Amino acid sequence: MSTAVSAAPASGRLGGFRRLWRVLKQLFHEVTGAVFAVLALGWLNAALRAWTRDVARWLIAIAVAVTLLFVFFAVTSFRRARKL
């Protein structure tokens, strides 16, 4: 009986740490997704400004491609945070 009583608090502390670790991972993924979303908006703004200033089309295409890549990273990061 003494082993069951001593084992219960140890597993309770472990569960608390696992819960904390899960929250920290979820927060990391959400912050990462938010950073990628802000970066995507910045690149989209650069693409739109380049479009209005009649810059070479390949530069606009690169800015749009980077925007789409950052949007993909942001969405997948938010989805991963939801799965936790």
PDB file of N, CA, C and O in Angstrom, chain B, residues numbered from 101:
ATOM      1  N   MET B 101       0.809  -1.184   0.000  1.00  0.00           N
ATOM      2  CA  MET B 101       0.000   0.000   0.000  1.00  0.00           C
ATOM      3  C   MET B 101       0.855   1.251   0.000  1.00  0.00           C
ATOM      4  O   MET B 101       0.455   2.262  -0.578  1.00  0.00           O
ATOM      5  N   SER B 102       2.002   1.217   0.619  1.00  0.00           N
ATOM      6  CA  SER B 102       2.858   2.394   0.658  1.00  0.00           C
ATOM      7  C   SER B 102       3.418   2.712  -0.735  1.00  0.00           C
ATOM      8  O   SER B 102       3.678   3.878  -1.035  1.00  0.00           O
ATOM      9  N   THR B 103       3.606   1.706  -1.584  1.00  0.00           N
ATOM     10  CA  THR B 103       4.113   1.977  -2.922  1.00  0.00           C
ATOM     11  C   THR B 103       3.058   2.672  -3.777  1.00  0.00           C
ATOM     12  O   THR B 103       3.399   3.517  -4.605  1.00  0.00           O
ATOM     13  N   ALA B 104       1.792   2.334  -3.593  1.00  0.00           N
ATOM     14  CA  ALA B 104       0.735   2.988  -4.366  1.00  0.00           C
ATOM     15  C   ALA B 104       0.591   4.453  -3.961  1.00  0.00           C
ATOM     16  O   ALA B 104       0.342   5.308  -4.811  1.00  0.00           O
ATOM     17  N   VAL B 105       0.744   4.743  -2.687  1.00  0.00           N
ATOM     18  CA  VAL B 105       0.620   6.117  -2.215  1.00  0.00           C
ATOM     19  C   VAL B 105       1.800   6.944  -2.695  1.00  0.00           C
ATOM     20  O   VAL B 105       1.616   8.102  -3.070  1.00  0.00           O
ATOM     21  N   SER B 106       2.996   6.394  -2.697  1.00  0.00           N
ATOM     22  CA  SER B 106       4.165   7.160  -3.130  1.00  0.00           C
ATOM     23  C   SER B 106       4.210   7.320  -4.651  1.00  0.00           C
ATOM     24  O   SER B 106       4.815   8.274  -5.141  1.00  0.00           O
ATOM     25  N   ALA B 107       3.597   6.426  -5.399  1.00  0.00           N
ATOM     26  CA  ALA B 107       3.624   6.521  -6.855  1.00  0.00           C
ATOM     27  C   ALA B 107       2.615   7.539  -7.374  1.00  0.00           C
ATOM     28  O   ALA B 107       2.825   8.099  -8.450  1.00  0.00           O
ATOM     29  N   ALA B 108       1.548   7.793  -6.663  1.00  0.00           N
ATOM     30  CA  ALA B 108       0.511   8.700  -7.138  1.00  0.00           C
ATOM     31  C   ALA B 108       0.997  10.137  -7.283  1.00  0.00           C
ATOM     32  O   ALA B 108       0.717  10.740  -8.320  1.00  0.00           O
ATOM     33  N   PRO B 109       1.706  10.735  -6.321  1.00  0.00           N
ATOM     34  CA  PRO B 109       2.159  12.112  -6.507  1.00  0.00           C
ATOM     35  C   PRO B 109       3.180  12.252  -7.629  1.00  0.00           C
ATOM     36  O   PRO B 109       3.208  13.276  -8.311  1.00  0.00           O
ATOM     37  N   ALA B 110       4.013  11.244  -7.830  1.00  0.00           N
ATOM     38  CA  ALA B 110       5.008  11.327  -8.902  1.00  0.00           C
ATOM     39  C   ALA B 110       4.337  11.387 -10.268  1.00  0.00           C
ATOM     40  O   ALA B 110       4.758  12.156 -11.131  1.00  0.00           O
ATOM     41  N   SER B 111       3.297  10.581 -10.471  1.00  0.00           N
ATOM     42  CA  SER B 111       2.620  10.621 -11.758  1.00  0.00           C
ATOM     43  C   SER B 111       1.818  11.908 -11.912  1.00  0.00           C
ATOM     44  O   SER B 111       1.630  12.384 -13.032  1.00  0.00           O
ATOM     45  N   GLY B 112       1.344  12.477 -10.810  1.00  0.00           N
ATOM     46  CA  GLY B 112       0.623  13.749 -10.883  1.00  0.00           C
ATOM     47  C   GLY B 112       1.542  14.882 -11.329  1.00  0.00           C
ATOM     48  O   GLY B 112       1.142  15.735 -12.122  1.00  0.00           O
ATOM     49  N   ARG B 113       2.767  14.889 -10.822  1.00  0.00           N
ATOM     50  CA  ARG B 113       3.733  15.906 -11.239  1.00  0.00           C
ATOM     51  C   ARG B 113       4.107  15.721 -12.704  1.00  0.00           C
ATOM     52  O   ARG B 113       4.279  16.698 -13.433  1.00  0.00           O
ATOM     53  N   LEU B 114       4.229  14.489 -13.128  1.00  0.00           N
ATOM     54  CA  LEU B 114       4.567  14.213 -14.517  1.00  0.00           C
ATOM     55  C   LEU B 114       3.442  14.681 -15.434  1.00  0.00           C
ATOM     56  O   LEU B 114       3.699  15.241 -16.500  1.00  0.00           O
ATOM     57  N   GLY B 115       2.210  14.454 -15.026  1.00  0.00           N
ATOM     58  CA  GLY B 115       1.086  14.907 -15.834  1.00  0.00           C
ATOM     59  C   GLY B 115       1.045  16.422 -15.944  1.00  0.00           C
ATOM     60  O   GLY B 115       0.688  16.969 -16.988  1.00  0.00           O
ATOM     61  N   GLY B 116       1.415  17.099 -14.858  1.00  0.00           N
ATOM     62  CA  GLY B 116       1.456  18.546 -14.891  1.00  0.00           C
ATOM     63  C   GLY B 116       2.525  19.062 -15.845  1.00  0.00           C
ATOM     64  O   GLY B 116       2.307  20.032 -16.571  1.00  0.00           O
ATOM     65  N   PHE B 117       3.682  18.404 -15.837  1.00  0.00           N
ATOM     66  CA  PHE B 117       4.749  18.804 -16.753  1.00  0.00           C
ATOM     67  C   PHE B 117       4.349  18.542 -18.203  1.00  0.00           C
ATOM     68  O   PHE B 117       4.621  19.353 -19.089  1.00  0.00           O
ATOM     69  N   ARG B 118       3.699  17.400 -18.432  1.00  0.00           N
ATOM     70  CA  ARG B 118       3.261  17.108 -19.797  1.00  0.00           C
ATOM     71  C   ARG B 118       2.249  18.132 -20.279  1.00  0.00           C
ATOM     72  O   ARG B 118       2.263  18.540 -21.441  1.00  0.00           O
ATOM     73  N   ARG B 119       1.371  18.541 -19.376  1.00  0.00           N
ATOM     74  CA  ARG B 119       0.383  19.556 -19.741  1.00  0.00           C
ATOM     75  C   ARG B 119       1.075  20.881 -20.056  1.00  0.00           C
ATOM     76  O   ARG B 119       0.724  21.549 -21.028  1.00  0.00           O
ATOM     77  N   LEU B 120       2.057  21.262 -19.236  1.00  0.00           N
ATOM     78  CA  LEU B 120       2.817  22.488 -19.476  1.00  0.00           C
ATOM     79  C   LEU B 120       3.562  22.410 -20.799  1.00  0.00           C
ATOM     80  O   LEU B 120       3.570  23.372 -21.567  1.00  0.00           O
ATOM     81  N   TRP B 121       4.186  21.270 -21.067  1.00  0.00           N
ATOM     82  CA  TRP B 121       4.937  21.092 -22.315  1.00  0.00           C
ATOM     83  C   TRP B 121       4.003  21.197 -23.525  1.00  0.00           C
ATOM     84  O   TRP B 121       4.363  21.779 -24.548  1.00  0.00           O
ATOM     85  N   ARG B 122       2.803  20.627 -23.396  1.00  0.00           N
ATOM     86  CA  ARG B 122       1.825  20.698 -24.482  1.00  0.00           C
ATOM     87  C   ARG B 122       1.400  22.138 -24.729  1.00  0.00           C
ATOM     88  O   ARG B 122       1.279  22.563 -25.878  1.00  0.00           O
ATOM     89  N   VAL B 123       1.177  22.880 -23.671  1.00  0.00           N
ATOM     90  CA  VAL B 123       0.788  24.289 -23.805  1.00  0.00           C
ATOM     91  C   VAL B 123       1.914  25.090 -24.435  1.00  0.00           C
ATOM     92  O   VAL B 123       1.663  25.939 -25.290  1.00  0.00           O
ATOM     93  N   LEU B 124       3.149  24.836 -24.027  1.00  0.00           N
ATOM     94  CA  LEU B 124       4.277  25.556 -24.608  1.00  0.00           C
ATOM     95  C   LEU B 124       4.453  25.228 -26.094  1.00  0.00           C
ATOM     96  O   LEU B 124       4.758  26.114 -26.893  1.00  0.00           O
ATOM     97  N   LYS B 125       4.263  23.959 -26.463  1.00  0.00           N
ATOM     98  CA  LYS B 125       4.349  23.603 -27.884  1.00  0.00           C
ATOM     99  C   LYS B 125       3.246  24.278 -28.684  1.00  0.00           C
ATOM    100  O   LYS B 125       3.485  24.774 -29.786  1.00  0.00           O
ATOM    101  N   GLN B 126       2.035  24.297 -28.128  1.00  0.00           N
ATOM    102  CA  GLN B 126       0.927  24.944 -28.829  1.00  0.00           C
ATOM    103  C   GLN B 126       1.189  26.438 -28.977  1.00  0.00           C
ATOM    104  O   GLN B 126       0.940  27.007 -30.040  1.00  0.00           O
ATOM    105  N   LEU B 127       1.682  27.069 -27.937  1.00  0.00           N
ATOM    106  CA  LEU B 127       2.004  28.492 -28.009  1.00  0.00           C
ATOM    107  C   LEU B 127       3.096  28.756 -29.034  1.00  0.00           C
ATOM    108  O   LEU B 127       3.024  29.732 -29.782  1.00  0.00           O
ATOM    109  N   PHE B 128       4.106  27.894 -29.074  1.00  0.00           N
ATOM    110  CA  PHE B 128       5.172  28.047 -30.061  1.00  0.00           C
ATOM    111  C   PHE B 128       4.613  27.991 -31.486  1.00  0.00           C
ATOM    112  O   PHE B 128       4.963  28.821 -32.326  1.00  0.00           O
ATOM    113  N   HIS B 129       3.747  27.014 -31.755  1.00  0.00           N
ATOM    114  CA  HIS B 129       3.189  26.887 -33.106  1.00  0.00           C
ATOM    115  C   HIS B 129       2.294  28.073 -33.450  1.00  0.00           C
ATOM    116  O   HIS B 129       2.297  28.532 -34.592  1.00  0.00           O
ATOM    117  N   GLU B 130       1.536  28.572 -32.494  1.00  0.00           N
ATOM    118  CA  GLU B 130       0.677  29.718 -32.760  1.00  0.00           C
ATOM    119  C   GLU B 130       1.492  30.980 -33.014  1.00  0.00           C
ATOM    120  O   GLU B 130       1.163  31.755 -33.913  1.00  0.00           O
ATOM    121  N   VAL B 131       2.547  31.198 -32.237  1.00  0.00           N
ATOM    122  CA  VAL B 131       3.395  32.374 -32.442  1.00  0.00           C
ATOM    123  C   VAL B 131       4.122  32.268 -33.778  1.00  0.00           C
ATOM    124  O   VAL B 131       4.239  33.254 -34.505  1.00  0.00           O
ATOM    125  N   THR B 132       4.603  31.083 -34.095  1.00  0.00           N
ATOM    126  CA  THR B 132       5.271  30.878 -35.382  1.00  0.00           C
ATOM    127  C   THR B 132       4.314  31.145 -36.540  1.00  0.00           C
ATOM    128  O   THR B 132       4.685  31.783 -37.525  1.00  0.00           O
ATOM    129  N   GLY B 133       3.085  30.656 -36.418  1.00  0.00           N
ATOM    130  CA  GLY B 133       2.087  30.919 -37.459  1.00  0.00           C
ATOM    131  C   GLY B 133       1.785  32.397 -37.595  1.00  0.00           C
ATOM    132  O   GLY B 133       1.624  32.893 -38.710  1.00  0.00           O
ATOM    133  N   ALA B 134       1.705  33.110 -36.483  1.00  0.00           N
ATOM    134  CA  ALA B 134       1.438  34.548 -36.530  1.00  0.00           C
ATOM    135  C   ALA B 134       2.600  35.303 -37.172  1.00  0.00           C
ATOM    136  O   ALA B 134       2.381  36.241 -37.938  1.00  0.00           O
ATOM    137  N   VAL B 135       3.823  34.903 -36.869  1.00  0.00           N
ATOM    138  CA  VAL B 135       4.989  35.555 -37.473  1.00  0.00           C
ATOM    139  C   VAL B 135       5.002  35.328 -38.981  1.00  0.00           C
ATOM    140  O   VAL B 135       5.264  36.253 -39.750  1.00  0.00           O
ATOM    141  N   PHE B 136       4.717  34.094 -39.404  1.00  0.00           N
ATOM    142  CA  PHE B 136       4.673  33.831 -40.842  1.00  0.00           C
ATOM    143  C   PHE B 136       3.533  34.598 -41.514  1.00  0.00           C
ATOM    144  O   PHE B 136       3.683  35.040 -42.653  1.00  0.00           O
ATOM    145  N   ALA B 137       2.410  34.762 -40.840  1.00  0.00           N
ATOM    146  CA  ALA B 137       1.301  35.527 -41.417  1.00  0.00           C
ATOM    147  C   ALA B 137       1.678  36.995 -41.588  1.00  0.00           C
ATOM    148  O   ALA B 137       1.352  37.604 -42.607  1.00  0.00           O
ATOM    149  N   VAL B 138       2.355  37.563 -40.607  1.00  0.00           N
ATOM    150  CA  VAL B 138       2.790  38.962 -40.712  1.00  0.00           C
ATOM    151  C   VAL B 138       3.824  39.115 -41.818  1.00  0.00           C
ATOM    152  O   VAL B 138       3.783  40.080 -42.581  1.00  0.00           O
ATOM    153  N   LEU B 139       4.750  38.168 -41.908  1.00  0.00           N
ATOM    154  CA  LEU B 139       5.733  38.224 -42.989  1.00  0.00           C
ATOM    155  C   LEU B 139       5.065  38.086 -44.359  1.00  0.00           C
ATOM    156  O   LEU B 139       5.485  38.729 -45.321  1.00  0.00           O
ATOM    157  N   ALA B 140       4.040  37.260 -44.450  1.00  0.00           N
ATOM    158  CA  ALA B 140       3.317  37.116 -45.715  1.00  0.00           C
ATOM    159  C   ALA B 140       2.644  38.432 -46.102  1.00  0.00           C
ATOM    160  O   ALA B 140       2.642  38.816 -47.272  1.00  0.00           O
ATOM    161  N   LEU B 141       2.079  39.112 -45.122  1.00  0.00           N
ATOM    162  CA  LEU B 141       1.465  40.411 -45.419  1.00  0.00           C
ATOM    163  C   LEU B 141       2.506  41.420 -45.891  1.00  0.00           C
ATOM    164  O   LEU B 141       2.234  42.218 -46.787  1.00  0.00           O
ATOM    165  N   GLY B 142       3.681  41.391 -45.301  1.00  0.00           N
ATOM    166  CA  GLY B 142       4.752  42.288 -45.739  1.00  0.00           C
ATOM    167  C   GLY B 142       5.187  42.013 -47.164  1.00  0.00           C
ATOM    168  O   GLY B 142       5.386  42.939 -47.951  1.00  0.00           O
ATOM    169  N   TRP B 143       5.336  40.736 -47.498  1.00  0.00           N
ATOM    170  CA  TRP B 143       5.726  40.400 -48.869  1.00  0.00           C
ATOM    171  C   TRP B 143       4.610  40.711 -49.864  1.00  0.00           C
ATOM    172  O   TRP B 143       4.883  41.122 -50.992  1.00  0.00           O
ATOM    173  N   LEU B 144       3.369  40.522 -49.459  1.00  0.00           N
ATOM    174  CA  LEU B 144       2.255  40.878 -50.336  1.00  0.00           C
ATOM    175  C   LEU B 144       2.217  42.388 -50.573  1.00  0.00           C
ATOM    176  O   LEU B 144       1.950  42.842 -51.685  1.00  0.00           O
ATOM    177  N   ASN B 145       2.484  43.149 -49.535  1.00  0.00           N
ATOM    178  CA  ASN B 145       2.552  44.603 -49.674  1.00  0.00           C
ATOM    179  C   ASN B 145       3.670  44.993 -50.640  1.00  0.00           C
ATOM    180  O   ASN B 145       3.489  45.879 -51.475  1.00  0.00           O
ATOM    181  N   ALA B 146       4.819  44.338 -50.529  1.00  0.00           N
ATOM    182  CA  ALA B 146       5.923  44.625 -51.446  1.00  0.00           C
ATOM    183  C   ALA B 146       5.551  44.270 -52.882  1.00  0.00           C
ATOM    184  O   ALA B 146       5.911  44.989 -53.814  1.00  0.00           O
ATOM    185  N   ALA B 147       4.833  43.162 -53.062  1.00  0.00           N
ATOM    186  CA  ALA B 147       4.417  42.776 -54.416  1.00  0.00           C
ATOM    187  C   ALA B 147       3.434  43.790 -54.999  1.00  0.00           C
ATOM    188  O   ALA B 147       3.529  44.150 -56.172  1.00  0.00           O
ATOM    189  N   LEU B 148       2.500  44.242 -54.185  1.00  0.00           N
ATOM    190  CA  LEU B 148       1.533  45.230 -54.674  1.00  0.00           C
ATOM    191  C   LEU B 148       2.199  46.570 -54.983  1.00  0.00           C
ATOM    192  O   LEU B 148       1.851  47.222 -55.967  1.00  0.00           O
ATOM    193  N   ARG B 149       3.141  46.978 -54.161  1.00  0.00           N
ATOM    194  CA  ARG B 149       3.860  48.228 -54.435  1.00  0.00           C
ATOM    195  C   ARG B 149       4.700  48.097 -55.699  1.00  0.00           C
ATOM    196  O   ARG B 149       4.799  49.046 -56.476  1.00  0.00           O
ATOM    197  N   ALA B 150       5.300  46.946 -55.910  1.00  0.00           N
ATOM    198  CA  ALA B 150       6.078  46.737 -57.128  1.00  0.00           C
ATOM    199  C   ALA B 150       5.169  46.724 -58.354  1.00  0.00           C
ATOM    200  O   ALA B 150       5.553  47.201 -59.422  1.00  0.00           O
ATOM    201  N   TRP B 151       3.972  46.183 -58.199  1.00  0.00           N
ATOM    202  CA  TRP B 151       3.024  46.146 -59.314  1.00  0.00           C
ATOM    203  C   TRP B 151       2.628  47.559 -59.750  1.00  0.00           C
ATOM    204  O   TRP B 151       2.526  47.841 -60.944  1.00  0.00           O
ATOM    205  N   THR B 152       2.407  48.436 -58.779  1.00  0.00           N
ATOM    206  CA  THR B 152       1.988  49.806 -59.112  1.00  0.00           C
ATOM    207  C   THR B 152       3.136  50.645 -59.647  1.00  0.00           C
ATOM    208  O   THR B 152       2.898  51.661 -60.299  1.00  0.00           O
ATOM    209  N   ARG B 153       4.369  50.250 -59.389  1.00  0.00           N
ATOM    210  CA  ARG B 153       5.525  51.024 -59.859  1.00  0.00           C
ATOM    211  C   ARG B 153       6.129  50.445 -61.126  1.00  0.00           C
ATOM    212  O   ARG B 153       7.202  50.866 -61.558  1.00  0.00           O
ATOM    213  N   ASP B 154       5.456  49.500 -61.708  1.00  0.00           N
ATOM    214  CA  ASP B 154       5.867  48.927 -62.991  1.00  0.00           C
ATOM    215  C   ASP B 154       7.289  48.341 -62.929  1.00  0.00           C
ATOM    216  O   ASP B 154       8.163  48.698 -63.719  1.00  0.00           O
ATOM    217  N   VAL B 155       7.485  47.445 -61.980  1.00  0.00           N
ATOM    218  CA  VAL B 155       8.761  46.738 -61.820  1.00  0.00           C
ATOM    219  C   VAL B 155       8.716  45.493 -62.701  1.00  0.00           C
ATOM    220  O   VAL B 155       7.651  45.102 -63.178  1.00  0.00           O
ATOM    221  N   ALA B 156       9.852  44.884 -62.909  1.00  0.00           N
ATOM    222  CA  ALA B 156       9.929  43.674 -63.729  1.00  0.00           C
ATOM    223  C   ALA B 156       8.997  42.599 -63.170  1.00  0.00           C
ATOM    224  O   ALA B 156       8.873  42.421 -61.958  1.00  0.00           O
ATOM    225  N   ARG B 157       8.350  41.894 -64.086  1.00  0.00           N
ATOM    226  CA  ARG B 157       7.346  40.897 -63.698  1.00  0.00           C
ATOM    227  C   ARG B 157       7.944  39.755 -62.874  1.00  0.00           C
ATOM    228  O   ARG B 157       7.264  39.212 -62.003  1.00  0.00           O
ATOM    229  N   TRP B 158       9.190  39.383 -63.130  1.00  0.00           N
ATOM    230  CA  TRP B 158       9.775  38.280 -62.390  1.00  0.00           C
ATOM    231  C   TRP B 158      10.004  38.644 -60.930  1.00  0.00           C
ATOM    232  O   TRP B 158       9.950  37.773 -60.062  1.00  0.00           O
ATOM    233  N   LEU B 159      10.262  39.928 -60.645  1.00  0.00           N
ATOM    234  CA  LEU B 159      10.393  40.347 -59.250  1.00  0.00           C
ATOM    235  C   LEU B 159       9.050  40.272 -58.527  1.00  0.00           C
ATOM    236  O   LEU B 159       8.984  39.895 -57.357  1.00  0.00           O
ATOM    237  N   ILE B 160       7.995  40.628 -59.226  1.00  0.00           N
ATOM    238  CA  ILE B 160       6.657  40.533 -58.645  1.00  0.00           C
ATOM    239  C   ILE B 160       6.300  39.067 -58.416  1.00  0.00           C
ATOM    240  O   ILE B 160       5.712  38.724 -57.391  1.00  0.00           O
ATOM    241  N   ALA B 161       6.651  38.206 -59.365  1.00  0.00           N
ATOM    242  CA  ALA B 161       6.361  36.773 -59.234  1.00  0.00           C
ATOM    243  C   ALA B 161       7.109  36.168 -58.039  1.00  0.00           C
ATOM    244  O   ALA B 161       6.560  35.328 -57.327  1.00  0.00           O
ATOM    245  N   ILE B 162       8.338  36.586 -57.823  1.00  0.00           N
ATOM    246  CA  ILE B 162       9.090  36.083 -56.670  1.00  0.00           C
ATOM    247  C   ILE B 162       8.432  36.532 -55.376  1.00  0.00           C
ATOM    248  O   ILE B 162       8.307  35.743 -54.438  1.00  0.00           O
ATOM    249  N   ALA B 163       8.014  37.786 -55.314  1.00  0.00           N
ATOM    250  CA  ALA B 163       7.360  38.289 -54.096  1.00  0.00           C
ATOM    251  C   ALA B 163       6.046  37.551 -53.837  1.00  0.00           C
ATOM    252  O   ALA B 163       5.729  37.242 -52.689  1.00  0.00           O
ATOM    253  N   VAL B 164       5.290  37.269 -54.879  1.00  0.00           N
ATOM    254  CA  VAL B 164       4.035  36.532 -54.718  1.00  0.00           C
ATOM    255  C   VAL B 164       4.323  35.086 -54.299  1.00  0.00           C
ATOM    256  O   VAL B 164       3.604  34.529 -53.469  1.00  0.00           O
ATOM    257  N   ALA B 165       5.359  34.480 -54.863  1.00  0.00           N
ATOM    258  CA  ALA B 165       5.714  33.100 -54.489  1.00  0.00           C
ATOM    259  C   ALA B 165       6.134  33.024 -53.021  1.00  0.00           C
ATOM    260  O   ALA B 165       5.742  32.095 -52.315  1.00  0.00           O
ATOM    261  N   VAL B 166       6.913  33.974 -52.564  1.00  0.00           N
ATOM    262  CA  VAL B 166       7.315  33.991 -51.154  1.00  0.00           C
ATOM    263  C   VAL B 166       6.099  34.213 -50.261  1.00  0.00           C
ATOM    264  O   VAL B 166       5.998  33.624 -49.185  1.00  0.00           O
ATOM    265  N   THR B 167       5.177  35.063 -50.709  1.00  0.00           N
ATOM    266  CA  THR B 167       3.941  35.287 -49.955  1.00  0.00           C
ATOM    267  C   THR B 167       3.152  33.995 -49.819  1.00  0.00           C
ATOM    268  O   THR B 167       2.690  33.660 -48.728  1.00  0.00           O
ATOM    269  N   LEU B 168       2.997  33.275 -50.906  1.00  0.00           N
ATOM    270  CA  LEU B 168       2.264  32.009 -50.854  1.00  0.00           C
ATOM    271  C   LEU B 168       2.964  30.979 -49.974  1.00  0.00           C
ATOM    272  O   LEU B 168       2.306  30.216 -49.267  1.00  0.00           O
ATOM    273  N   LEU B 169       4.288  30.953 -50.013  1.00  0.00           N
ATOM    274  CA  LEU B 169       5.039  30.035 -49.158  1.00  0.00           C
ATOM    275  C   LEU B 169       4.830  30.373 -47.680  1.00  0.00           C
ATOM    276  O   LEU B 169       4.631  29.476 -46.861  1.00  0.00           O
ATOM    277  N   PHE B 170       4.874  31.652 -47.340  1.00  0.00           N
ATOM    278  CA  PHE B 170       4.657  32.058 -45.951  1.00  0.00           C
ATOM    279  C   PHE B 170       3.225  31.801 -45.511  1.00  0.00           C
ATOM    280  O   PHE B 170       2.992  31.443 -44.357  1.00  0.00           O
ATOM    281  N   VAL B 171       2.272  31.976 -46.400  1.00  0.00           N
ATOM    282  CA  VAL B 171       0.884  31.667 -46.053  1.00  0.00           C
ATOM    283  C   VAL B 171       0.734  30.168 -45.787  1.00  0.00           C
ATOM    284  O   VAL B 171       0.041  29.766 -44.852  1.00  0.00           O
ATOM    285  N   PHE B 172       1.378  29.357 -46.600  1.00  0.00           N
ATOM    286  CA  PHE B 172       1.346  27.912 -46.378  1.00  0.00           C
ATOM    287  C   PHE B 172       1.942  27.553 -45.023  1.00  0.00           C
ATOM    288  O   PHE B 172       1.367  26.761 -44.276  1.00  0.00           O
ATOM    289  N   PHE B 173       3.099  28.138 -44.706  1.00  0.00           N
ATOM    290  CA  PHE B 173       3.728  27.868 -43.408  1.00  0.00           C
ATOM    291  C   PHE B 173       2.836  28.326 -42.256  1.00  0.00           C
ATOM    292  O   PHE B 173       2.736  27.637 -41.241  1.00  0.00           O
ATOM    293  N   ALA B 174       2.191  29.474 -42.402  1.00  0.00           N
ATOM    294  CA  ALA B 174       1.324  29.985 -41.332  1.00  0.00           C
ATOM    295  C   ALA B 174       0.135  29.063 -41.115  1.00  0.00           C
ATOM    296  O   ALA B 174      -0.210  28.748 -39.976  1.00  0.00           O
ATOM    297  N   VAL B 175      -0.490  28.633 -42.195  1.00  0.00           N
ATOM    298  CA  VAL B 175      -1.666  27.765 -42.076  1.00  0.00           C
ATOM    299  C   VAL B 175      -1.288  26.422 -41.472  1.00  0.00           C
ATOM    300  O   VAL B 175      -1.987  25.917 -40.594  1.00  0.00           O
ATOM    301  N   THR B 176      -0.188  25.840 -41.934  1.00  0.00           N
ATOM    302  CA  THR B 176       0.210  24.544 -41.381  1.00  0.00           C
ATOM    303  C   THR B 176       0.633  24.663 -39.917  1.00  0.00           C
ATOM    304  O   THR B 176       0.415  23.738 -39.134  1.00  0.00           O
ATOM    305  N   SER B 177       1.224  25.774 -39.549  1.00  0.00           N
ATOM    306  CA  SER B 177       1.609  25.957 -38.150  1.00  0.00           C
ATOM    307  C   SER B 177       0.375  26.093 -37.265  1.00  0.00           C
ATOM    308  O   SER B 177       0.327  25.514 -36.179  1.00  0.00           O
ATOM    309  N   PHE B 178      -0.619  26.849 -37.715  1.00  0.00           N
ATOM    310  CA  PHE B 178      -1.857  26.960 -36.940  1.00  0.00           C
ATOM    311  C   PHE B 178      -2.595  25.621 -36.869  1.00  0.00           C
ATOM    312  O   PHE B 178      -3.169  25.288 -35.832  1.00  0.00           O
ATOM    313  N   ARG B 179      -2.584  24.860 -37.953  1.00  0.00           N
ATOM    314  CA  ARG B 179      -3.238  23.543 -37.927  1.00  0.00           C
ATOM    315  C   ARG B 179      -2.527  22.589 -36.976  1.00  0.00           C
ATOM    316  O   ARG B 179      -3.175  21.810 -36.276  1.00  0.00           O
ATOM    317  N   ARG B 180      -1.211  22.646 -36.948  1.00  0.00           N
ATOM    318  CA  ARG B 180      -0.467  21.796 -36.027  1.00  0.00           C
ATOM    319  C   ARG B 180      -0.749  22.178 -34.575  1.00  0.00           C
ATOM    320  O   ARG B 180      -0.815  21.311 -33.704  1.00  0.00           O
ATOM    321  N   ALA B 181      -0.913  23.465 -34.318  1.00  0.00           N
ATOM    322  CA  ALA B 181      -1.249  23.901 -32.964  1.00  0.00           C
ATOM    323  C   ALA B 181      -2.631  23.408 -32.562  1.00  0.00           C
ATOM    324  O   ALA B 181      -2.856  23.092 -31.393  1.00  0.00           O
ATOM    325  N   ARG B 182      -3.554  23.337 -33.504  1.00  0.00           N
ATOM    326  CA  ARG B 182      -4.901  22.851 -33.203  1.00  0.00           C
ATOM    327  C   ARG B 182      -4.907  21.346 -32.936  1.00  0.00           C
ATOM    328  O   ARG B 182      -5.736  20.860 -32.167  1.00  0.00           O
ATOM    329  N   LYS B 183      -3.989  20.603 -33.563  1.00  0.00           N
ATOM    330  CA  LYS B 183      -3.938  19.157 -33.376  1.00  0.00           C
ATOM    331  C   LYS B 183      -3.419  18.775 -31.998  1.00  0.00           C
ATOM    332  O   LYS B 183      -3.715  17.688 -31.503  1.00  0.00           O
ATOM    333  N   LEU B 184      -2.652  19.653 -31.380  1.00  0.00           N
ATOM    334  CA  LEU B 184      -2.108  19.331 -30.062  1.00  0.00           C
ATOM    335  C   LEU B 184      -3.229  19.391 -29.093  1.00  0.00           C
ATOM    336  O   LEU B 184      -3.028  19.156 -27.901  1.00  0.00           O
TER     337      LEU B 184
END
